[in-house]
Amino acid sequence: MKALVIGGTGPSGPYTVNGLIERGYDVTILHGGQHEVEFAQQVEHIHTDPHFAETLGPALAGRSFDLVLATYGRMRIIAEIVQGKTGRFIGVGGSAVYAPRGDPRWGPLGQPTLVPEDAPRCDDPAGPKFNHLMWVTEETVMRAHREGRFNATYFRYPLLYGAHCPANPDWSIVRRLLDGRKRIIVAANGVLKRRGYAKNVAHALLLAVDQPQASAGQIYNIRDERQYTQRQYVEFIARHLERACEIVEVLPPLAQRVYKGSAAAFVDSLIEFDITKIRTQLGYRDAVAPAEGQAAAVDWLRANPPEPGSEVERQLGDPFAYDAEDALIEACARGYAAAEAVQFPQMQTGHMYRHPKKPGDAWTPPKR
C-alpha cells in the first residue's frame, strides 16, 4: 500500500507518518522542504509548494497512491489535483469555517459553548474572506466524495501544541519563565479552548485510516478530551520548569494587549469543539494525557528555544514587553483597590429552599 502525506514535518506529521509505516504503508511525504524531521524509517521526499496547481501538478504527474493524507497547503487545490490518483483522501482544515458569532442562524442565544460539526458555516461570499474560503475548501472535498471521485474524510484541527508547532503559543509562557519573570499575566477565568496535543491529533487521523467506511464522507472536530484554563497551564508549566511566579489575572481585553497574534489563543478562543461525533463513531480517546503532552511540549521548547525576534516569535506576535506588562499590573492593582472601596448595602441571605423547624414554616433567612 502506498500513502502520500502532504505536510508530514509539522507537529502532528511525524506521529502520522510513523503510524502509517507501522500499518505497512510505503510512505511518501510532499512538503516545501523548509523543515525536516526524522521518521521511524526512510521515506521518499517530494519538495515542492503544495499551495499552487502549477507546482503540485507536475510533482505528482504519473503518480498514484492508495491513500492521500493532506495536512498542509491549499486543500481545495490538492483535492482537485489528486482526483484520479487515489481512492482515499483525508484532509485537514481548521475552525474558522464556522459562521461569525453574529450570524442569525446561531439562534436567539447566539453561538453555543460547544459547537458541533453541523453548526452554521461561513458559506456567504460576503462574509469574512478567509473563513469563506475554508468553507469552499470543505465543500470541494465533500463534493468530490459525493461524486465518487474518492472516499473522503475531513478534520477540523484544534490549536496544536507540541514539538515543531509554528507560532507556538506555549513559548509565550516558557520564555517569560526562562527569562526570570516573577509575575505572569493571564486572562481572568480564561479557558484555553480547542487545544490538541500533536500525538492525539495524529491518533485521530489514523482512526480514520483504520476505519475508511465508518469515516467515509464525514467531517470531524478534534481536540484533547479535557481542556483547562490558562491559569492551570501557566501553573503547570512553572512547576515543570521549577520556576516560582505570581499569576496576575486581568480582564481579557487587557490580556489581549499582552498576548498578540497567535499568542492571543491564551486570551480568548471564541469557540469550543464538540467532539462527541468522533468519540462515538470512531472511538476516539486521548492517546496522551494533556499533562504528559504539555510536559513534553515544554521540554522540547526548553531544548529548542526560538531566538528572540526570530521568525517563530514574529509569527507568534508576542512583543514580550516586560516593562509595559509591569505597568499594566500596577495600573490594574490601583483600579482593583478603587473598585474594592465602593460600598454596597449589606443583605441578609439564605438558602433558596425552606429549612422548616416545624410543619408549615415559611421560608425565612437564617438568624444572625
C-alpha positions as CSV (number, residue, x, y, z in Angstrom):
1,M,0.0,0.0,0.0
2,K,1.2,3.5,-0.9
3,A,0.4,6.6,1.1
4,L,1.2,10.2,0.3
5,V,1.3,12.6,3.2
6,I,1.2,16.3,2.2
7,G,3.0,18.0,5.1
8,G,4.5,15.5,7.4
9,T,7.2,17.6,9.1
10,G,5.0,19.7,11.4
11,P,3.8,18.9,14.9
12,S,1.4,16.0,14.0
13,G,3.3,14.9,10.9
14,P,5.9,12.5,12.4
15,Y,3.3,10.7,14.5
16,T,1.1,10.4,11.4
17,V,3.8,9.2,9.1
18,N,5.2,6.7,11.7
19,G,1.6,5.4,12.3
20,L,1.3,4.8,8.6
21,I,4.6,3.0,8.5
22,E,3.5,0.8,11.4
23,R,0.4,-0.1,9.4
24,G,2.5,-1.3,6.5
25,Y,2.3,1.7,4.2
26,D,5.1,2.7,1.8
27,V,5.0,6.5,2.7
28,T,6.0,9.5,0.5
29,I,5.9,12.9,2.0
30,L,5.4,16.1,0.0
31,H,6.4,19.4,1.6
32,G,8.1,22.7,0.9
33,G,11.5,21.5,2.3
34,Q,11.9,24.3,4.8
35,H,11.9,21.8,7.8
36,E,13.0,18.2,8.1
37,V,12.3,15.7,10.8
38,E,13.3,12.1,11.4
39,F,10.9,9.2,10.9
40,A,10.9,5.6,12.0
41,Q,12.4,4.7,8.7
42,Q,13.5,6.4,5.5
43,V,10.6,7.8,3.4
44,E,10.6,9.4,0.0
45,H,10.5,13.2,0.0
46,I,9.0,15.4,-2.7
47,H,9.9,19.0,-2.3
48,T,7.5,21.4,-3.9
49,D,5.0,24.0,-3.0
50,P,1.6,22.4,-2.3
51,H,-0.3,25.8,-2.5
52,F,-0.4,26.0,-6.3
53,A,-1.6,23.7,-9.1
54,E,1.3,24.7,-11.3
55,T,3.8,23.3,-8.7
56,L,1.8,20.4,-7.3
57,G,0.5,19.0,-10.5
58,P,3.9,18.3,-12.1
59,A,5.3,16.9,-8.9
60,L,2.6,14.3,-8.8
61,A,2.4,13.6,-12.6
62,G,2.1,9.9,-13.3
63,R,1.9,9.0,-9.6
64,S,-0.9,7.2,-7.7
65,F,-1.5,6.3,-4.1
66,D,-3.9,4.1,-2.1
67,L,-4.2,7.0,0.4
68,V,-3.6,10.7,0.3
69,L,-3.5,12.4,3.7
70,A,-3.1,16.2,3.4
71,T,-2.3,18.4,6.4
72,Y,-0.6,21.3,4.6
73,G,-1.1,23.5,1.5
74,R,-4.3,24.7,-0.2
75,M,-6.6,21.8,0.4
76,R,-9.1,22.7,-2.3
77,I,-6.3,22.7,-4.9
78,I,-4.9,19.4,-3.5
79,A,-8.3,17.8,-3.6
80,E,-8.7,18.7,-7.3
81,I,-5.1,17.5,-8.3
82,V,-5.3,14.1,-6.6
83,Q,-8.6,13.1,-8.1
84,G,-7.9,10.0,-10.2
85,K,-4.6,9.5,-8.3
86,T,-6.2,8.0,-5.1
87,G,-9.3,6.3,-3.9
88,R,-9.0,7.6,-0.3
89,F,-8.5,11.2,0.8
90,I,-8.1,12.6,4.3
91,G,-7.9,16.3,4.6
92,V,-7.3,18.8,7.4
93,G,-8.6,22.2,7.9
94,G,-9.5,24.5,10.9
95,S,-12.2,26.0,13.0
96,A,-12.5,29.3,11.1
97,V,-15.0,27.6,8.8
98,Y,-17.8,28.3,11.3
99,A,-20.2,31.2,10.8
100,P,-19.4,34.5,12.6
101,R,-20.8,34.9,16.1
102,G,-23.4,37.4,14.9
103,D,-24.9,35.1,12.3
104,P,-28.6,34.8,13.0
105,R,-28.5,31.0,12.3
106,W,-27.0,30.5,15.7
107,G,-30.4,31.4,17.1
108,P,-31.6,33.9,19.7
109,L,-29.0,32.9,22.3
110,G,-26.1,33.1,19.8
111,Q,-23.2,30.7,19.4
112,P,-23.3,27.8,21.9
113,T,-20.5,26.9,24.2
114,L,-19.9,23.6,22.3
115,V,-20.0,23.7,18.5
116,P,-20.8,20.5,16.6
117,E,-19.7,19.7,13.1
118,D,-23.1,20.5,11.6
119,A,-23.3,24.0,13.0
120,P,-23.7,27.1,10.7
121,R,-20.6,27.6,8.5
122,C,-19.4,30.7,6.6
123,D,-21.0,29.9,3.3
124,D,-21.7,33.5,2.5
125,P,-19.2,35.0,0.0
126,A,-19.9,38.4,1.5
127,G,-18.6,37.2,4.9
128,P,-15.0,37.2,6.1
129,K,-12.9,36.0,3.1
130,F,-10.6,33.6,4.9
131,N,-13.5,31.9,6.7
132,H,-15.5,31.6,3.5
133,L,-12.5,30.1,1.6
134,M,-12.3,27.4,4.4
135,W,-16.0,26.6,3.6
136,V,-15.2,26.4,-0.1
137,T,-12.4,24.0,0.7
138,E,-14.6,21.7,2.8
139,E,-17.2,21.8,0.0
140,T,-14.6,20.9,-2.6
141,V,-13.6,17.8,-0.7
142,M,-17.0,16.7,0.2
143,R,-18.4,17.3,-3.3
144,A,-15.7,15.1,-4.7
145,H,-16.7,12.4,-2.2
146,R,-20.4,12.7,-3.1
147,E,-19.5,12.4,-6.8
148,G,-17.5,9.2,-6.2
149,R,-14.1,10.7,-7.1
150,F,-12.6,9.4,-3.8
151,N,-13.6,8.3,-0.3
152,A,-13.1,11.4,1.8
153,T,-12.9,12.3,5.4
154,Y,-12.2,15.8,6.7
155,F,-10.8,17.0,10.0
156,R,-11.1,20.4,11.7
157,Y,-7.8,20.8,13.6
158,P,-7.6,22.5,17.1
159,L,-4.8,24.7,18.4
160,L,-1.9,22.3,18.3
161,Y,0.8,22.1,21.0
162,G,4.0,20.0,20.9
163,A,7.3,19.9,19.1
164,H,7.6,21.9,15.8
165,C,4.4,23.9,16.3
166,P,4.5,27.1,14.2
167,A,3.9,30.3,16.1
168,N,3.8,28.1,19.3
169,P,1.8,30.0,21.9
170,D,3.4,27.9,24.7
171,W,6.6,29.8,24.0
172,S,4.9,33.0,25.4
173,I,4.8,31.4,28.8
174,V,8.0,29.3,28.6
175,R,10.2,32.3,27.5
176,R,8.8,34.5,30.3
177,L,9.6,31.9,32.9
178,L,13.1,31.2,31.4
179,D,13.7,35.0,31.3
180,G,13.0,35.1,35.1
181,R,9.7,36.8,35.1
182,K,8.2,36.7,38.5
183,R,4.7,37.9,37.5
184,I,2.8,36.4,34.7
185,I,-0.4,38.0,33.3
186,V,-3.3,35.7,32.4
187,A,-6.9,36.5,31.3
188,A,-9.3,36.2,34.2
189,N,-11.2,32.9,34.0
190,G,-9.8,32.4,30.5
191,V,-10.3,28.9,29.2
192,L,-7.8,27.7,26.5
193,K,-10.2,26.1,24.1
194,R,-9.6,23.7,21.2
195,R,-6.2,22.6,22.4
196,G,-4.9,19.4,20.9
197,Y,-1.6,17.6,21.6
198,A,0.1,16.7,18.3
199,K,0.1,13.0,19.0
200,N,-3.5,13.0,19.9
201,V,-4.5,14.7,16.7
202,A,-2.4,12.3,14.7
203,H,-4.2,9.4,16.5
204,A,-7.5,10.9,15.3
205,L,-6.3,10.9,11.7
206,L,-5.1,7.3,12.0
207,L,-8.5,6.2,13.3
208,A,-9.9,7.4,10.0
209,V,-7.2,5.5,8.2
210,D,-8.2,2.3,10.1
211,Q,-12.0,2.9,9.6
212,P,-12.5,4.1,6.0
213,Q,-16.1,3.0,5.8
214,A,-17.2,4.4,9.2
215,S,-15.5,7.7,8.4
216,A,-16.5,8.0,4.8
217,G,-18.0,11.4,3.9
218,Q,-17.6,12.6,7.5
219,I,-16.2,15.9,8.9
220,Y,-14.8,15.6,12.4
221,N,-13.9,18.2,15.1
222,I,-10.8,17.1,17.1
223,R,-9.1,18.2,20.3
224,D,-7.9,16.9,23.6
225,E,-10.8,15.4,25.6
226,R,-10.0,17.6,28.5
227,Q,-9.5,21.4,28.4
228,Y,-8.1,23.7,31.0
229,T,-7.8,27.4,31.9
230,Q,-4.8,29.5,31.1
231,R,-4.0,29.8,34.8
232,Q,-3.8,26.0,35.1
233,Y,-1.4,25.7,32.1
234,V,0.8,28.5,33.5
235,E,0.9,26.9,36.9
236,F,1.8,23.6,35.4
237,I,4.5,25.0,33.2
238,A,6.0,26.9,36.1
239,R,6.1,23.8,38.3
240,H,7.6,21.8,35.4
241,L,10.3,24.4,34.9
242,E,10.8,24.8,38.6
243,R,10.2,28.5,38.4
244,A,8.3,30.4,41.0
245,C,5.9,33.1,39.8
246,E,2.9,35.1,40.8
247,I,-0.1,34.8,38.4
248,V,-1.9,38.0,37.9
249,E,-5.4,37.8,36.4
250,V,-6.6,40.8,34.3
251,L,-9.7,41.4,32.2
252,P,-9.4,39.6,28.8
253,P,-9.3,42.9,26.8
254,L,-6.3,43.9,28.8
255,A,-4.6,40.5,28.4
256,Q,-5.0,40.9,24.7
257,R,-2.6,43.8,24.9
258,V,0.0,41.4,26.3
259,Y,-0.6,38.4,24.1
260,K,-0.9,39.3,20.4
261,G,-1.1,37.3,17.2
262,S,-1.1,33.5,17.7
263,A,-0.3,34.2,21.4
264,A,-3.9,35.6,21.7
265,A,-5.0,32.0,21.9
266,F,-4.1,32.4,25.6
267,V,-6.7,35.1,25.9
268,D,-9.9,34.3,24.0
269,S,-10.7,31.4,21.8
270,L,-14.3,32.1,20.8
271,I,-15.5,28.5,20.1
272,E,-15.0,25.1,21.6
273,F,-15.3,22.0,19.5
274,D,-17.9,19.4,20.4
275,I,-16.1,16.1,19.8
276,T,-19.0,13.7,20.5
277,K,-19.1,12.6,16.9
278,I,-15.5,11.3,16.6
279,R,-15.8,9.7,20.1
280,T,-19.0,7.9,19.1
281,Q,-18.2,7.0,15.5
282,L,-14.5,6.2,15.6
283,G,-13.9,5.6,19.3
284,Y,-11.5,8.5,19.8
285,R,-9.9,8.8,23.2
286,D,-6.7,10.8,24.0
287,A,-3.6,8.7,23.3
288,V,-1.6,11.0,25.6
289,A,-2.9,12.8,28.7
290,P,-2.7,16.6,28.5
291,A,-0.3,16.8,31.4
292,E,2.1,14.4,29.7
293,G,1.8,16.1,26.4
294,Q,2.3,19.6,27.9
295,A,5.4,18.4,29.8
296,A,6.9,17.0,26.6
297,A,6.0,20.2,24.7
298,V,7.7,22.4,27.3
299,D,10.8,20.1,27.4
300,W,11.1,20.5,23.6
301,L,10.8,24.2,23.8
302,R,13.4,24.4,26.5
303,A,15.8,22.3,24.4
304,N,14.9,24.2,21.2
305,P,14.2,27.8,22.2
306,P,13.5,30.2,19.3
307,E,15.9,33.1,19.0
308,P,14.5,36.4,20.3
309,G,13.0,38.3,17.4
310,S,13.2,35.2,15.2
311,E,10.7,34.1,12.6
312,V,8.9,32.0,15.2
313,E,8.5,34.9,17.5
314,R,7.4,37.2,14.7
315,Q,4.8,34.6,13.7
316,L,3.7,34.4,17.3
317,G,3.2,38.1,17.5
318,D,4.1,38.4,21.2
319,P,6.1,41.6,22.0
320,F,7.5,40.3,25.3
321,A,7.2,43.9,26.5
322,Y,8.0,43.3,30.1
323,D,8.1,47.0,31.3
324,A,4.7,47.5,29.8
325,E,3.4,44.4,31.5
326,D,4.7,45.6,34.9
327,A,3.0,49.0,34.3
328,L,-0.3,47.2,33.4
329,I,-0.1,45.1,36.5
330,E,0.4,48.2,38.7
331,A,-2.4,50.1,36.9
332,C,-4.8,47.1,37.5
333,A,-3.8,46.9,41.1
334,R,-4.8,50.6,41.6
335,G,-8.0,50.0,39.7
336,Y,-8.9,47.0,41.8
337,A,-8.2,48.9,45.0
338,A,-10.5,51.7,43.9
339,A,-13.2,49.1,42.9
340,E,-13.0,47.4,46.3
341,A,-13.6,50.7,48.0
342,V,-17.0,51.0,46.5
343,Q,-19.6,50.2,49.2
344,F,-22.7,48.1,48.7
345,P,-25.6,47.6,51.1
346,Q,-25.5,44.5,53.3
347,M,-28.0,41.8,52.7
348,Q,-29.3,39.0,54.9
349,T,-29.3,36.0,52.6
350,G,-30.3,32.4,53.0
351,H,-30.6,29.1,51.1
352,M,-33.2,29.1,48.4
353,Y,-35.1,26.1,49.9
354,R,-37.0,26.1,53.1
355,H,-35.4,24.5,56.2
356,P,-38.5,24.3,58.4
357,K,-38.3,23.6,62.1
358,K,-42.0,22.6,62.2
359,P,-44.7,21.7,59.6
360,G,-45.9,24.8,57.7
361,D,-42.9,27.0,58.3
362,A,-42.4,29.5,55.5
363,W,-39.0,30.5,54.0
364,T,-37.1,32.8,56.2
365,P,-33.4,34.0,56.1
366,P,-31.3,32.4,58.8
367,K,-31.0,34.3,62.1
368,R,-27.7,36.0,62.8
